[in-house]
C-alpha cells in the first residue's frame, strides 16, 4: 500500500480527481473470489471516482464479498464496465462539477440508459435525480424528481401516513416516454417530518420495503447506516422502493428498471449492506 | 425516535490498542484490526480510533491500520488524534475512514473545521471537545486536560457547528477514566444548543451510565472504552439493557450475507 511506504512524505497530498486505482482487499475471501472468478470476467464493476468521499469503503465492501470492483475516474472505463456504482458524500454542486469535468456524467447516464445495473449510493442517489436544492444543482436526470434539504421548517407535512399505493405503472415510465402531468405525484406532501430533528441525519435507521424486488430480499425491517442532510423526492411514487424513518418517513431506496439508488451506506451497514451489494453484483436485469 | 448509537473507542499508541485485555476468542487484544472486527460482530454501531501516539513519526502506521481495518470492518469508522490540516484529513479519509475527529488543531485554528467541511462535507467532520467544569461553566481544554484554553465549551460547540462540524464528540475530562458516569449536565447543556448529533464521552463505568447519556444527557450516541475493553460488558449486553430501558437501539444482526 503506498500510504504505508516508509519513504513517502507524511500525509502527502494526492490529486483526488485523477487518482485511479484498482484496489483489492487483502484479508480473506480469496476462496469466494476464486469461486466467482468465472462470473467476474463478464461482471466488471466500476466504482466511479470523482474525488469525493470514502470511495475505498465501497471497493472494500465489494472485495469482501468476492466481487472485486475497480475505482476509476476514466469515462472510458465506466463505459466498458458491466455494472456501474456512483458513490459519494459531499456537496451536490461540487460533485456534478467534477463529474462533468471528467466526462463522467454522460458515462453514468449511458450506463443507466443502456440497461446496465446502475447503483447510486448516498450523494450518488441524489445525483441520479433531476435537480438538487443543494447549491441549486441540475443533476443527472436518471430518476424523476428532486432533492431537498432535510429541513425542520419545510418538512412538516399536512397529511402524514404511509407512502401511497403506486399510481402509475412502471411500464409507463420507460426511458424517453413523457409523463403526463396528471400522473405526477409529489411524494413529499405525504411526509410528516417533525420539526425538532438533528441535521445531518447520522445513524442506523430501519427500512420499510414498499416494492417487492429481488435486490431488497430480506431487507424489510432491517437497519442500514445513513449520513445525509438532503432527501430525494421522487416525482412518481412507485419509484420509491423503500422508506426509512427519521422523525418521519423519507425515501431510503429508489429504483426503476436497471437503476437502483440507496440514500444510506450499504458499504458501511455490516451484513445487511454487504448482502445488498452482493445481490447487486449478481443482479440479472430482466 | 432514531436508534441511539453505541461506539467503542480504541486508543492507539504506535499502532497498538492501549490497555488491551485478552478476551475469549481474540488472539491478540492489542491488534486494532482484530479488536475492531470483534466489536463490529458484537453489534457496535460505529468504531472510533483515537491515535495517542506522541510523535508524528508513526503517522503512516496509523494510515496502514485504517486501510486494514476498513477492509475488514463494515461499519463507520472515525479517526482522531493528530489531524492538523486538510491534507491530513484527506489522507485519513482516503485510507478508508468515514469521519475525522478534530480537537486541538481546531482550537488552534478554528478555520480548519470550515476548510475540512468545505472540502469533504460536514458529515465527515467531527469536532471533539474536551471540557472541564470550571465554576458554573465548562472550559475547553486540550492535551488531555493539561492545557486550558479559556474557551467556553457551549460557545465553542456552537461556533464549531457554525463553521461546519457535522457532529460533536463531547468528553468530560473530569469524568474521563473515572468510571463514575458521563457528565450528563454538560451533555444536556450542549445538546440543548446544537442542531447536530451529540456523542457522549468520558466516564462510562456501567450500563446505567450509557442509558443516562441518552436520557438525562440527551446525547445521540455514546462512546465508551473501559467497560467494553475490560470485558465488563459486551456491546450486545449494553444494547439489550438499553432496549429494556425503552431506549431505541439497532438490534444485532449477524445473518446471511
Contacts between the chains, C-beta under 8 A, distances in Angstrom:
chain1	res1	chain2	res2	distance
A	1	B	64	6.4
A	1	B	67	5.6
A	3	B	60	6.7
A	3	B	63	4.6
A	3	B	64	6.8
A	3	B	67	6.6
A	3	B	91	6.9
A	3	B	94	7.3
A	3	B	95	5.7
A	4	B	60	5.4
A	4	B	61	7.6
A	4	B	63	6.3
A	4	B	64	3.8
A	4	B	67	7.3
A	5	B	60	7.4
A	6	B	60	7.0
A	8	B	60	6.9
A	10	B	56	6.5
A	10	B	59	5.0
A	10	B	60	6.9
A	11	B	59	6.5
A	11	B	85	7.2
A	11	B	87	5.0
A	11	B	88	4.8
A	11	B	90	7.7
A	11	B	91	4.4
A	12	B	87	7.6
A	12	B	91	7.6
A	13	B	87	4.8
A	13	B	90	6.7
A	14	B	90	7.2
A	14	B	91	7.9
A	14	B	94	6.7
A	16	B	90	7.1
A	16	B	94	7.5
A	25	B	71	4.1
A	25	B	72	7.6
A	26	B	68	7.8
A	26	B	71	6.5
A	27	B	68	7.1
A	27	B	71	5.4
A	27	B	72	5.0
A	28	B	72	7.5
A	52	B	120	7.3
A	52	B	121	7.6
A	53	B	93	7.6
A	53	B	120	7.3
A	53	B	121	7.4
A	53	B	124	7.8
A	54	B	93	5.7
A	54	B	96	6.6
A	54	B	97	6.9
A	54	B	98	5.2
A	54	B	124	7.6
A	56	B	67	7.9
A	56	B	70	6.5
A	56	B	94	6.8
A	56	B	95	7.4
A	56	B	96	4.9
A	57	B	70	5.8
A	57	B	74	7.6
A	57	B	96	5.9
A	57	B	98	6.9
A	60	B	70	5.7
A	60	B	71	4.8
A	60	B	74	7.6
A	60	B	96	6.7
A	61	B	74	5.9
A	63	B	71	7.2
A	64	B	71	7.2
A	64	B	72	7.5
A	64	B	74	7.0
A	65	B	257	6.5
A	89	B	120	7.5
A	89	B	121	5.2
A	89	B	123	5.7
A	89	B	124	6.6
A	90	B	120	6.2
A	90	B	121	4.2
A	91	B	121	6.3
A	198	B	195	5.9
A	198	B	196	5.8
A	198	B	197	5.2
A	198	B	220	6.7
A	199	B	195	6.2
A	199	B	196	6.9
A	200	B	122	6.5
A	200	B	123	5.1
A	200	B	166	5.4
A	200	B	196	6.9
A	200	B	197	7.6
A	201	B	2	7.4
A	202	B	123	6.9
A	202	B	166	7.1
A	202	B	167	6.3
A	202	B	197	5.1
A	202	B	220	7.5
A	203	B	2	5.4
A	203	B	3	6.1
A	203	B	5	5.6
A	203	B	45	7.2
A	203	B	197	7.3
A	203	B	220	7.0
A	203	B	221	7.4
A	204	B	3	5.3
A	204	B	5	7.2
A	204	B	45	6.0
A	204	B	250	4.3
A	205	B	2	6.4
A	205	B	3	7.2
A	206	B	3	7.8
A	218	B	256	7.1
A	222	B	253	6.6
A	223	B	3	7.0
A	223	B	250	4.7
A	223	B	251	7.5
A	223	B	253	7.5
A	225	B	45	7.9
A	225	B	75	7.1
A	225	B	76	6.0
A	227	B	76	7.6
A	227	B	98	7.7
A	227	B	123	4.5
A	227	B	166	8.0
A	228	B	123	7.3
A	229	B	122	7.3
A	229	B	123	7.2
A	245	B	2	7.8
A	246	B	2	5.8
A	247	B	1	7.9
A	247	B	2	7.3
A	265	B	76	7.5
A	267	B	74	6.6
A	268	B	74	6.1
A	268	B	75	6.0
A	268	B	76	4.9
A	268	B	98	6.4
A	269	B	74	7.1
A	269	B	75	7.7
A	270	B	40	6.5
A	270	B	74	5.3
A	270	B	75	5.6
A	270	B	253	7.3
A	271	B	74	8.0
A	271	B	253	6.1
A	271	B	254	6.0
A	271	B	255	6.2
A	271	B	256	7.2
A	271	B	257	5.0
A	272	B	253	6.2
A	273	B	74	6.6
A	274	B	74	6.0
A	274	B	257	4.8
A	275	B	256	5.9
A	275	B	257	4.9
A	278	B	257	6.4
